[in-house]
Amino acid sequence: MKRFKWLPLLIVIVTGTMLLDACSFSVQVLTTPLAPLPSATALPFTPTAVSPTAAISASATPTLISIRADTLNMLEIYNSLDLPESVRSLAFTPDGSTLAAAGGDREDFAIHIWEVASGQKIGILGGHGDIVWNVAFSPDGQMLASVSSDGTAKIWDWRNGDILKILDFPDQVGSVSFSPDGQALAVGGLDDLQNLRAAIWIFSTSSWQPLLKIPEYVNITAMSYSPNGRWLVGGGASRNVQVWRTSDGTSLFTLNHANQALDVAISPDSSTAATATCGFTVDDQCTEGSVWLWDLSTGKLINRLADFPDVVESVAFSADGSSLIATSRDGTLRVYDTVNYEPQFEADPPGGNGVMALSPDGGLLATGGASGEVRLWKIVYRP
């Protein structure tokens, strides 16, 4: 659901973005500490929780069968949850016991927290003043990061409903990702709207001091760390996705697309990147969504998975790497094997289905979209 407010500007820059393919990117490496980004000392709101007298505590998730190539024929929707407005981001805790969902259109900019085992809502984190584009849990499950069109990233102790840190930015921010070791947080968004400049800011999670600022163009609609921690892959709105080395921010490859990329997923062995995009447009409308696959050792395009009725918004690899899951804005969910990238499963539930999250253990899948409905999927064995 990444329909950012600046999209009409893309028409103006089509010619300009074609020049980006040849651009080299400089990275500001902060070898001396900078002053911290501004943070509020007196919050203009009170975080709310469904049970304000007790910290959030989710029950253990029952043992699940992993979603993988040989179990796809048993993949089913088993529960449905609701948001008041559009779903734009979903995230599971590392143990899969808790699901966070956020988004909004006009009023509901809260982050909703559910216990997965029971489907019970166990918390609401209120405080953002505009659309929440992305949420992510830290690898240890202690923190939740959210980014918004209100120009802030908020770091939450989500169990208690407390804000640990507010990071302020020049304009809207739309992507957030913790490094695999949990030592860094990357936030992507607009840096200078007038000149169509974007950036990824990387912070230390121990001090919240800035470590790197990596320049990009237009906006950051796709971003992910590789599981091995060596690369940060991001970009998207400029029709380019960059592969940066995390040790110093050097750009290694530029992955060029025909249209903007809305999401990126990296295989568990860190060898392959999958980008969610549109293959063809007519009069600025996507007529065929697709997933593009890239070799991260060479930066070369290795495959295109097409024939989605609308733009592909989300991609994820299964925990064992045997499958690739993709969802498009119209509601199509499709799963491919990663040997020949042949489709093995397809579903088309109504109401839009483009936003997706896979639990880290691969046992649960959550999808959602413009209708506000969140669907939970799992492997259901019927002897």
RAHU-V372546 format. One record per residue. N is the residue number from 0. RES is the residue in three letters. SS is DSSP state (hx for helix, st for strand, lp for the rest). PHI is phi in whole degrees, -180 to 180 (* if undefined). BURIAL is b if it has 16 or more other C-alpha atoms within 10 Angstrom, else e. Layout:
BEGIN
N;RES;SS;PHI;BURIAL + N;RES;SS;PHI;BURIAL
END
This chain:
BEGIN
0;MET;lp;*;b + 1;LYS;lp;-87;b + 2;ARG;lp;-100;e + 3;PHE;lp;-70;b + 4;LYS;lp;-66;e + 5;TRP;lp;-92;e + 6;LEU;lp;-54;e + 7;PRO;lp;-59;e + 8;LEU;hx;-69;e + 9;LEU;hx;-63;b + 10;ILE;hx;-61;e + 11;VAL;hx;-69;e + 12;ILE;hx;-103;e + 13;VAL;hx;-54;e + 14;THR;hx;-65;e + 15;GLY;hx;-65;e + 16;THR;hx;-68;b + 17;MET;hx;-64;e + 18;LEU;hx;-76;e + 19;LEU;hx;-66;b + 20;ASP;hx;-56;e + 21;ALA;hx;-97;e + 22;CYS;lp;-74;e + 23;SER;lp;-105;e + 24;PHE;lp;-114;b + 25;SER;lp;-96;e + 26;VAL;st;-123;b + 27;GLN;st;-86;e + 28;VAL;st;-93;e + 29;LEU;lp;-92;e + 30;THR;lp;-78;e + 31;THR;lp;-115;e + 32;PRO;lp;-61;e + 33;LEU;lp;-93;e + 34;ALA;lp;-64;e + 35;PRO;lp;-60;e + 36;LEU;lp;-62;e + 37;PRO;lp;-60;e + 38;SER;lp;-137;e + 39;ALA;lp;-78;e + 40;THR;lp;-93;e + 41;ALA;lp;-119;e + 42;LEU;lp;-74;e + 43;PRO;lp;-82;e + 44;PHE;lp;-156;e + 45;THR;lp;-117;e + 46;PRO;lp;-56;b + 47;THR;lp;-114;b + 48;ALA;lp;-140;b + 49;VAL;lp;-64;b + 50;SER;lp;-118;e + 51;PRO;lp;-68;e + 52;THR;lp;-89;e + 53;ALA;lp;-142;e + 54;ALA;lp;-69;b + 55;ILE;lp;-66;b + 56;SER;lp;-143;e + 57;ALA;lp;-95;b + 58;SER;lp;-71;e + 59;ALA;lp;-64;e + 60;THR;lp;-80;b + 61;PRO;lp;-57;e + 62;THR;lp;-59;e + 63;LEU;lp;-121;e + 64;ILE;lp;-85;b + 65;SER;lp;-66;b + 66;ILE;lp;-80;b + 67;ARG;lp;-151;b + 68;ALA;lp;-56;b + 69;ASP;lp;-90;e + 70;THR;lp;-121;e + 71;LEU;hx;-62;b + 72;ASN;hx;-69;e + 73;MET;hx;-112;e + 74;LEU;st;-77;b + 75;GLU;st;-141;b + 76;ILE;st;-77;e + 77;TYR;st;-119;e + 78;ASN;st;-158;e + 79;SER;st;-139;e + 80;LEU;st;-123;b + 81;ASP;st;-134;b + 82;LEU;lp;-108;b + 83;PRO;lp;-65;b + 84;GLU;lp;-135;b + 85;SER;lp;-59;b + 86;VAL;st;-88;b + 87;ARG;st;-122;b + 88;SER;st;-157;b + 89;LEU;st;-135;b + 90;ALA;st;-154;b + 91;PHE;st;-98;b + 92;THR;lp;-66;b + 93;PRO;lp;-56;b + 94;ASP;lp;-87;e + 95;GLY;lp;75;b + 96;SER;lp;-82;b + 97;THR;st;-135;b + 98;LEU;st;-121;b + 99;ALA;st;-109;b + 100;ALA;st;-136;b + 101;ALA;st;-154;b + 102;GLY;st;163;b + 103;GLY;lp;102;b + 104;ASP;lp;-129;e + 105;ARG;lp;-128;e + 106;GLU;lp;-134;e + 107;ASP;lp;-88;b + 108;PHE;lp;-111;b + 109;ALA;lp;-84;b + 110;ILE;st;-102;b + 111;HIS;st;-102;b + 112;ILE;st;-117;b + 113;TRP;st;-120;b + 114;GLU;st;-81;b + 115;VAL;lp;-69;b + 116;ALA;lp;-62;e + 117;SER;lp;-103;e + 118;GLY;lp;75;e + 119;GLN;lp;-85;e + 120;LYS;st;-75;b + 121;ILE;st;-116;b + 122;GLY;st;-172;b + 123;ILE;st;-134;b + 124;LEU;st;-104;b + 125;GLY;lp;-104;b + 126;GLY;lp;161;b + 127;HIS;lp;-72;b + 128;GLY;lp;-103;b + 129;ASP;lp;-156;b + 130;ILE;lp;-52;b + 131;VAL;st;-95;b + 132;TRP;st;-88;b + 133;ASN;st;-157;b + 134;VAL;st;-134;b + 135;ALA;st;-153;b + 136;PHE;st;-89;b + 137;SER;lp;-70;b + 138;PRO;lp;-58;b + 139;ASP;lp;-89;e + 140;GLY;lp;77;b + 141;GLN;lp;-83;e + 142;MET;lp;-119;b + 143;LEU;st;-125;b + 144;ALA;st;-108;b + 145;SER;st;-135;b + 146;VAL;st;-131;b + 147;SER;st;-146;b + 148;SER;lp;-67;b + 149;ASP;lp;-78;b + 150;GLY;lp;82;b + 151;THR;st;-129;b + 152;ALA;st;-111;b + 153;LYS;st;-116;b + 154;ILE;st;-110;b + 155;TRP;st;-114;b + 156;ASP;st;-86;b + 157;TRP;lp;-68;b + 158;ARG;lp;-69;b + 159;ASN;lp;-99;b + 160;GLY;lp;76;b + 161;ASP;st;-95;e + 162;ILE;st;-89;b + 163;LEU;st;-86;e + 164;LYS;st;-160;b + 165;ILE;st;-117;b + 166;LEU;st;-109;b + 167;ASP;st;-102;b + 168;PHE;lp;-132;b + 169;PRO;lp;-63;e + 170;ASP;lp;-157;b + 171;GLN;lp;-62;b + 172;VAL;st;-122;b + 173;GLY;st;-128;b + 174;SER;st;-138;b + 175;VAL;st;-149;b + 176;SER;st;-155;b + 177;PHE;st;-85;b + 178;SER;lp;-67;b + 179;PRO;lp;-58;b + 180;ASP;lp;-87;e + 181;GLY;lp;76;b + 182;GLN;lp;-85;e + 183;ALA;st;-138;b + 184;LEU;st;-126;b + 185;ALA;st;-105;b + 186;VAL;st;-126;b + 187;GLY;st;-118;b + 188;GLY;st;180;b + 189;LEU;st;-76;b + 190;ASP;st;-110;b + 191;ASP;st;-151;e + 192;LEU;lp;-61;b + 193;GLN;lp;-60;e + 194;ASN;lp;-102;e + 195;LEU;lp;54;b + 196;ARG;st;-106;b + 197;ALA;st;-127;b + 198;ALA;st;-160;b + 199;ILE;st;-116;b + 200;TRP;st;-103;b + 201;ILE;st;-116;b + 202;PHE;st;-121;b + 203;SER;st;-75;e + 204;THR;lp;-80;b + 205;SER;lp;-85;e + 206;SER;lp;-124;e + 207;TRP;lp;61;b + 208;GLN;lp;-80;b + 209;PRO;st;-71;b + 210;LEU;st;-107;b + 211;LEU;st;-140;b + 212;LYS;st;-131;b + 213;ILE;st;-107;b + 214;PRO;st;-77;b + 215;GLU;st;-143;b + 216;TYR;st;-126;b + 217;VAL;lp;70;b + 218;ASN;lp;-170;b + 219;ILE;st;-107;b + 220;THR;st;-100;b + 221;ALA;st;-140;b + 222;MET;st;-162;b + 223;SER;st;-161;b + 224;TYR;st;-80;b + 225;SER;lp;-74;b + 226;PRO;lp;-57;b + 227;ASN;lp;-81;e + 228;GLY;lp;79;e + 229;ARG;lp;-83;e + 230;TRP;st;-129;b + 231;LEU;st;-118;b + 232;VAL;st;-112;b + 233;GLY;st;-165;b + 234;GLY;st;132;b + 235;GLY;st;113;b + 236;ALA;lp;-72;b + 237;SER;lp;-82;b + 238;ARG;lp;77;b + 239;ASN;st;-113;b + 240;VAL;st;-122;b + 241;GLN;st;-97;b + 242;VAL;st;-113;b + 243;TRP;st;-107;b + 244;ARG;st;-79;b + 245;THR;lp;-72;b + 246;SER;lp;-67;e + 247;ASP;lp;-141;e + 248;GLY;lp;79;b + 249;THR;lp;-70;b + 250;SER;st;-79;b + 251;LEU;st;-95;b + 252;PHE;st;-144;b + 253;THR;st;-116;b + 254;LEU;st;-99;b + 255;ASN;st;-87;b + 256;HIS;lp;-121;b + 257;ALA;lp;-74;e + 258;ASN;lp;-140;b + 259;GLN;lp;-64;b + 260;ALA;st;-102;b + 261;LEU;st;-102;b + 262;ASP;st;-159;b + 263;VAL;st;-142;b + 264;ALA;st;-129;b + 265;ILE;st;-122;b + 266;SER;lp;-62;b + 267;PRO;lp;-57;b + 268;ASP;lp;-89;e + 269;SER;lp;64;b + 270;SER;lp;-93;e + 271;THR;st;-134;b + 272;ALA;st;-110;b + 273;ALA;st;-114;b + 274;THR;st;-115;b + 275;ALA;st;-94;b + 276;THR;st;-157;b + 277;CYS;st;-115;b + 278;GLY;st;-81;b + 279;PHE;st;-141;b + 280;THR;st;-129;e + 281;VAL;st;-133;e + 282;ASP;lp;53;e + 283;ASP;lp;67;e + 284;GLN;st;-110;e + 285;CYS;st;-71;b + 286;THR;st;-106;b + 287;GLU;st;-155;b + 288;GLY;st;-80;b + 289;SER;st;-156;b + 290;VAL;st;-118;b + 291;TRP;st;-107;b + 292;LEU;st;-112;b + 293;TRP;st;-129;b + 294;ASP;st;-83;b + 295;LEU;lp;-76;b + 296;SER;lp;-82;e + 297;THR;lp;-123;e + 298;GLY;lp;78;b + 299;LYS;st;-92;e + 300;LEU;st;-73;b + 301;ILE;st;-115;e + 302;ASN;st;-169;e + 303;ARG;st;-129;e + 304;LEU;st;-108;b + 305;ALA;st;-115;b + 306;ASP;st;71;e + 307;PHE;st;-82;b + 308;PRO;lp;-66;b + 309;ASP;lp;-146;b + 310;VAL;lp;-58;b + 311;VAL;st;-79;b + 312;GLU;st;-104;b + 313;SER;st;-143;b + 314;VAL;st;-139;b + 315;ALA;st;-158;b + 316;PHE;st;-92;b + 317;SER;lp;-65;b + 318;ALA;lp;-60;b + 319;ASP;lp;-92;e + 320;GLY;lp;79;b + 321;SER;lp;-81;b + 322;SER;st;-136;b + 323;LEU;st;-123;b + 324;ILE;st;-109;b + 325;ALA;st;-138;b + 326;THR;st;-130;b + 327;SER;st;-114;b + 328;ARG;lp;-59;b + 329;ASP;lp;-73;b + 330;GLY;lp;123;b + 331;THR;st;-72;b + 332;LEU;st;-118;b + 333;ARG;st;-134;b + 334;VAL;st;-123;b + 335;TYR;st;-114;b + 336;ASP;st;-77;b + 337;THR;lp;-101;b + 338;VAL;lp;-87;e + 339;ASN;lp;-114;e + 340;TYR;lp;56;b + 341;GLU;lp;-93;e + 342;PRO;st;-66;e + 343;GLN;st;-116;e + 344;PHE;st;-157;b + 345;GLU;st;-149;b + 346;ALA;st;-142;e + 347;ASP;st;-142;e + 348;PRO;lp;-68;e + 349;PRO;lp;-74;e + 350;GLY;lp;95;e + 351;GLY;lp;86;b + 352;ASN;lp;-153;b + 353;GLY;lp;-78;b + 354;VAL;st;-91;b + 355;MET;st;-149;b + 356;ALA;st;-144;b + 357;LEU;st;-113;b + 358;SER;lp;-64;b + 359;PRO;lp;-56;b + 360;ASP;lp;-84;b + 361;GLY;lp;80;b + 362;GLY;lp;-90;b + 363;LEU;lp;-133;b + 364;LEU;st;-127;b + 365;ALA;st;-121;b + 366;THR;st;-133;b + 367;GLY;st;-164;b + 368;GLY;lp;-172;b + 369;ALA;lp;-66;b + 370;SER;lp;-74;b + 371;GLY;lp;86;b + 372;GLU;st;-84;b + 373;VAL;st;-109;b + 374;ARG;st;-106;b + 375;LEU;st;-107;b + 376;TRP;st;-119;b + 377;LYS;st;-155;b + 378;ILE;st;-82;b + 379;VAL;lp;-110;b + 380;TYR;lp;-87;e + 381;ARG;lp;-122;e + 382;PRO;lp;-62;e
END
